[in-house]
Amino acid sequence: MGSYRQLRDARLITMGMRDTQMPEKPYYEDAYIYFPTGRLTLMQAQQIFSTIPFELDLIDHTEHFTWYSDRPNREHVRRVDQLEETVEQCHPAMIVPGVKAIIRSFREGRRDMVERAVVMKGHKTLVQYYALRDPNGEYLGTIEFTGNVDHIIDLYDQGAYSADITSGASTKADKALGRQFQQQDATSGASAQMTPPKMTRWFKFKMVVAHLIKRNDHK
């Protein structure tokens, strides 16, 4: 079997495309991938990676860059002509020693994840490296996760994580907030553009009081 690049080039020729273009569809439209938790078509698998709000890259067990998610507006810009490049070729020289050290720790089984928080293009970004292993623990490669966390931090600042919804204690304040969204949606018709209002100290206080009352009622 030829390398990915050879197979890709042959496929692009038959499709009349240049080697700097990416096919819009997976190669086999009707194929299914069966997982222990369900099945996906190749098209669904591709579109999941194109839709999720973060990006993934794969360095395989031979330390070659072999795959990346084709999400638009990536923080780490990747191109199909970079596929099959070595770690040294696809990373800036100044960070190669660090990347190699992470991969070595994964290969030796000393670590399973390394993360770092950085600012990229003005965005607060979380970069995480994960060891990819088979069910027997054999090393398959390294996954690099890159996610813009600006929105998550904004939600936290607005108090979105002030209550644990798994407790089953839906407070009056929660219901009131829900009604507020419904009323705004009915009048503006712009629910997709709405964001939760910034929680004031008084509103937070009312939520705490309502939660304490609810908890006392259950005793």
C-alpha positions in Angstrom: 0.0 0.0 0.0 1.3 3.5 -0.9 1.7 6.4 1.5 -1.1 8.7 2.2 0.4 11.3 -0.1 0.7 8.9 -3.0 -2.9 7.7 -2.5 -4.1 11.3 -2.1 -2.3 12.5 -5.2 -3.8 9.7 -7.3 -7.2 10.5 -6.0 -6.8 14.2 -6.7 -5.8 13.5 -10.3 -8.9 11.5 -10.9 -11.0 14.3 -9.4 -9.2 17.0 -11.4 -7.9 18.8 -8.3 -4.6 20.4 -7.4 -2.5 19.0 -4.6 -3.1 22.1 -2.5 -6.9 21.5 -2.4 -8.8 19.3 0.0 -11.6 17.1 -1.3 -15.0 18.3 0.0 -16.2 14.7 0.7 -14.7 11.6 2.2 -13.6 9.1 -0.4 -16.4 6.6 0.2 -19.7 8.3 0.7 -21.7 5.2 1.7 -19.2 3.6 4.0 -19.9 3.2 7.7 -17.5 3.3 10.6 -18.7 1.1 13.4 -17.8 2.0 17.0 -18.7 0.3 20.3 -21.1 3.2 20.9 -22.7 3.4 17.4 -21.9 4.1 13.8 -21.0 7.0 11.6 -20.8 7.5 7.8 -17.5 9.0 6.6 -19.4 12.2 5.8 -20.7 12.5 9.3 -17.3 11.8 10.8 -15.7 14.5 8.6 -18.4 17.0 9.4 -18.2 16.4 13.1 -14.5 17.4 13.0 -15.4 20.4 10.9 -18.1 21.5 13.3 -16.8 21.0 16.8 -15.4 24.3 18.2 -11.8 23.2 18.5 -9.1 21.6 16.3 -7.2 18.4 16.4 -3.9 17.3 14.9 -2.3 13.8 14.8 1.3 12.9 15.0 1.5 9.1 14.4 3.8 6.6 16.1 6.5 7.3 13.5 6.5 11.0 14.5 5.0 12.1 11.2 2.1 14.6 10.8 -0.7 12.5 9.3 -4.0 14.1 9.9 -5.8 17.3 11.0 -9.4 18.4 11.5 -10.5 20.7 8.7 -12.2 23.2 10.9 -12.3 26.7 9.3 -10.5 29.6 11.0 -8.0 27.4 12.8 -5.7 28.8 15.4 -3.0 26.5 14.1 -3.1 26.8 10.3 -2.5 23.5 8.6 -2.2 22.5 4.9 -2.6 19.2 3.1 0.8 19.5 1.6 2.3 19.4 5.1 0.9 15.8 5.7 3.6 13.2 6.1 6.1 15.8 7.4 8.2 15.0 10.4 7.8 16.7 13.8 10.9 18.8 13.0 9.4 19.9 9.6 6.0 20.9 10.8 7.0 22.8 14.0 9.0 25.9 14.5 12.6 25.0 15.5 12.4 26.7 18.9 9.6 24.4 20.1 10.7 21.1 18.5 12.7 20.0 21.6 9.7 20.5 23.8 7.4 18.6 21.4 9.8 15.8 21.1 10.1 15.6 24.9 6.3 15.3 25.2 6.1 12.6 22.6 9.0 10.7 24.3 7.2 10.8 27.6 4.0 9.4 26.0 6.0 6.7 24.2 7.6 5.6 27.4 4.3 5.6 29.3 5.4 8.3 31.8 2.6 10.7 30.8 -0.8 10.6 29.1 -1.5 14.4 28.8 0.4 17.7 28.8 -1.3 21.1 28.6 -0.4 24.7 28.4 -2.4 27.9 28.3 -1.3 30.5 25.7 -2.6 33.5 23.9 -2.8 33.0 20.1 -4.0 35.8 17.8 -5.3 37.7 20.7 -7.4 34.7 22.0 -7.0 32.8 25.3 -6.2 29.3 24.0 -5.8 25.9 25.7 -3.4 23.5 24.0 -3.4 19.9 25.2 -1.3 17.0 24.0 -2.8 13.5 24.5 -1.2 10.1 24.2 -3.2 8.0 21.7 -3.1 4.3 22.7 -4.9 1.1 21.6 -7.0 -0.9 24.1 -3.9 -2.7 25.2 -2.0 0.5 26.0 0.3 0.4 22.9 1.3 3.9 21.8 -0.3 4.9 18.5 0.6 8.6 18.3 0.0 12.0 19.8 -3.2 14.1 19.5 -2.8 17.9 19.8 -6.0 19.7 20.9 -6.3 23.4 20.4 -9.3 25.3 21.7 -10.2 29.0 22.0 -11.6 29.4 25.5 -12.6 33.1 25.4 -16.3 32.2 25.4 -16.0 29.8 28.3 -14.2 32.4 30.4 -16.8 34.9 29.5 -19.6 32.6 30.6 -17.7 32.0 33.9 -17.4 35.7 34.5 -21.2 36.0 33.9 -21.9 33.5 36.6 -23.0 30.7 34.3 -21.3 28.1 36.5 -22.6 29.3 39.8 -25.0 26.3 40.3 -24.7 22.6 39.7 -27.6 21.5 37.5 -27.0 17.8 38.4 -28.3 18.5 41.9 -31.9 18.5 40.7 -32.6 21.7 42.6 -34.2 23.9 39.9 -34.6 27.2 41.7 -37.1 29.9 41.2 -34.3 32.1 40.0 -33.5 29.6 37.3 -37.1 29.5 36.2 -37.4 33.3 36.2 -34.3 33.5 34.0 -35.8 31.0 31.6 -39.0 33.0 31.4 -36.9 36.1 30.7 -35.2 34.5 27.8 -38.6 33.3 26.4 -40.1 36.7 26.6 -37.1 38.3 24.9 -37.1 35.7 22.2 -40.8 36.3 21.5 -40.4 40.0 21.2 -37.1 40.1 19.3 -37.1 36.9 17.3 -33.4 36.7 17.7 -32.8 33.8 20.1 -29.7 32.6 18.3 -28.0 35.9 19.0 -28.9 36.1 22.6 -26.3 35.7 25.4 -27.0 35.3 29.1 -27.1 38.7 30.9 -24.3 39.5 33.2 -25.3 38.4 36.7 -25.4 41.2 39.2 -24.4 40.7 42.9 -28.1 41.1 43.8 -29.2 38.4 41.3 -26.5 36.0 42.6 -27.7 36.6 46.1 -31.3 35.8 45.2 -30.2 32.6 43.5 -28.3 31.5 46.6 -31.3 32.3 48.9 -33.7 30.5 46.6 -31.4 27.5 46.5 -31.2 27.4 50.4 -35.0 27.7 50.7 -35.4 24.8 48.2 -32.9 22.6 50.0 -34.6 23.4 53.4 -38.0 22.3 51.9 -36.6 18.9 51.1 -35.3 18.2 54.6 
